[in-house]
Amino acid sequence: FIKKAEESGVKYNEQQFAISKSEVLNIMKALVASNIWQINEYFRILNENDVVIQKAMQIVSDKVAYNKILGY
């Protein structure tokens, strides 16, 4: 992966890669999943670690919390 990026002109920075490594690996995992199954699996994997998506799913699944946000 790093070699391919460098061949394309992207300079490798170990410090910056360390910061982004888990996100890069998650995106790669999601891309593999979409190739094996469908695009839905891409988003399922991509959103596993997204705190905003997780909070939204929690609220939508909780009728009381959902209605509170809607002002009911």
Secondary structure, DSSP 4 states (H G I P E B T S, - for coil): -HHHHHHTTPPP-HHHHHHHHHHHHHHHHHHHHHHHS-HHHHHHHHTTT-HHHHHHHHHHH-HHHHHHHHT-
